[in-house]
Amino acid sequence: MVEAAEASLEAGGINQLSLRRLARDLGVTAPALYAYVADKRDLLAAIATRHFARLAARFDAVDAVDPLDRLRGLSRAYIDHALESPALFHLMFRYPPVPVAGADVFPPAAVAFDAAMQATVAAVASGQLAVADPLLASMTLWSAVHGVAEVLLLGISPDRAAADALVTSVIETVLAGQVAPAVG
């Protein structure tokens, strides 16, 4: 059901997604869907959760030992994730997963952010970043990278080379502002 809803969302946007239409597409009655979701908002939150899980998996696939290279790789993975599925990317932030009271669950959104945060903490611990607050440093980089993703989704960049140059420029500029000065 979630896969079909994702496909509908990608094809027509959030306003075109309805539980009745989804039920019809799946060959079931609309009330049958309510055994799985409470309402459309619940379905959208499930889709967002699934998409954050995909982002976390993409982050896990970043294979860089050097902390700064890992931050660069995570930043690029984030932008690639946004460009791969714009409708789902925007949905992630409209319906972010929330913890369930009394459940031992770490939402995928928190898992994805934790991966980036741990890379920042490692860069600070290694002496590569000179920041007092790794959380602030992580949020700063995320804000910049999220902004680049949004700009690229607007289609402002003329081609892939220009887009890549913008991504590199933003990542390197933010990191340069946080890199520990060379000694000696």
N, C-alpha and C positions, 0 to 999 in steps of 0.2 A: 504494500500500500504506500509506504513512504517513497519507494522508488518511482511509482506512478505519479505521486504528487510532485516529486522533484521534476520529473519530465514535463508535467503540466505547467509548473511554475516557470521553468526555463523557456517553454514555448510561448506562454501568454502573459507571464507576470503574475504578481500576487493578486491582482484584482480579478483575474480570470480563473483562479483556483477556487473551486467550490466543492463541498463535500458531496452534493448531489451529482455533479458532473463526474467527479472522481468515482463515485459508486457506480454510475452508469458505465464508465470506461472499464471498470473492473468486473462488471457483470454481476453486481450485487445490489441489494437495496441500501438506501442511505442509512436507515437505522442499523444495518449490519456494521457499518463503520464505527458506530458509537461504542461498540464492544472494545475498540482499540484506542480511540481518542475521544476526549470529552467534547471538543468543538474544533473549529478551524484554527483557532489560536494554538490549541494543544498540538495539532498536526504541524503547524508552522514551527513551533518550538522543537518538535521531534526532528524536523528537517534541519533546523539550525544546529541541533546537537550532533546530528550525523555529519554535517559539514565541518563542524569544529573538530570532530574525531578524524576526519580526513586531513585537516590541516595539521593536527598533532602527528599523524602518521607521516605526513610529508616532512615535518620537522625531524622526526626520528630518522628519516632517510638521509638527512644532511650528514655527510661523512667528512668532517673536518676536525682535526685534533687541536689545532691552534685556536684559542678562544676568539680572537678577532676574525679569523677566517670563518669560524662557526657562526658568529654574528652576521657576517656578510652572507653566508649561505642561508641562514634562517630568514634574513631580510628578503633575499631573492625568492626563496620558497614561498613566502607570504604573498609577494606580488604575483608570482606565477599562479598561485591558488586563486587570487582575485580575478586574474585575467581568464583563467580557465572556465569560470562559471560566475559571471557577473551577478546574475539574479540571486543565486544562492549565497554569494559573498555578501551582498547587501542584506539579505535575510538574516544572516548570522548576527548582525548587530541590532536588528529590530526585535529579534526574539532570542536573546542569548539564553543558553541553558542556565538553570538555577539549581542550587542544591535542594534535595528533597529532605525535609525535616525528618530526623530520626534514621536516615539511611546513610550507610557508609559509602558514599558516592562522591567522587571527585569529578565534576563536570568536565567534559572535553575542552571547554573554553579555558578552564583553569589549567588543564594539562598542557595545552598549547602555550599559554602565557608562561607557565612554569618552565617550559623548555627554553624559552627565550631568556627568562630571568636567570636561569642557571648558567647560561652562556655568559651573561653579563657578570655574574658573581665570579665565574672562573676567570674572566678577563681582569677583574679587579684583583683577585687573589694572586694572579700571575704577575701583577705589576704593570700590565699592559694598558689598563685604564686607570686614570687618576680621578676617581669620583668618590665623594663621601657617601652617596646614596645610590646603591645599585638599582633600587626600584625606580627612582627618578630617571636614572640613565636608561633603563629598559623602556620606560614610558616615553621618554624623549625619542629614542630610536623608533619605537613602534608608531608614534604619532607621525613622524616624518615618512616612514615607509607606507603607512596607511594613506597618507596624503598623496604620495606618488601613485599608489594603486588607483586612487580615485581619479587623479589627473589622467592616467593612462586609460581608464575606463571611459572617460569623456571623449576619447579619440583625438586628443589634442596633438599627440606626438605624430609627426609625419610618417615615420617608418620604424622598423624594428631597431635599427642602429641608433636612431635618435632616442628611442625609448630606453635602450640599454645604457646609453650615455647619461640620460637623466637619472636612472636608477643608481648607477655607479656614483655619479656626482653627489646625490643626496646621501647615500650610505657613507661615502668617504668623508663628506663634510661633517656629518653628525659625529662619526667616530673621531675625526681629527680634533673636534672640540672636547673630546673626553680622553684622548690618548695621553698617557703619562709622558712627560718630556724626557727626552734622551739625556742621560747623565754623562758628562765628560766631554 
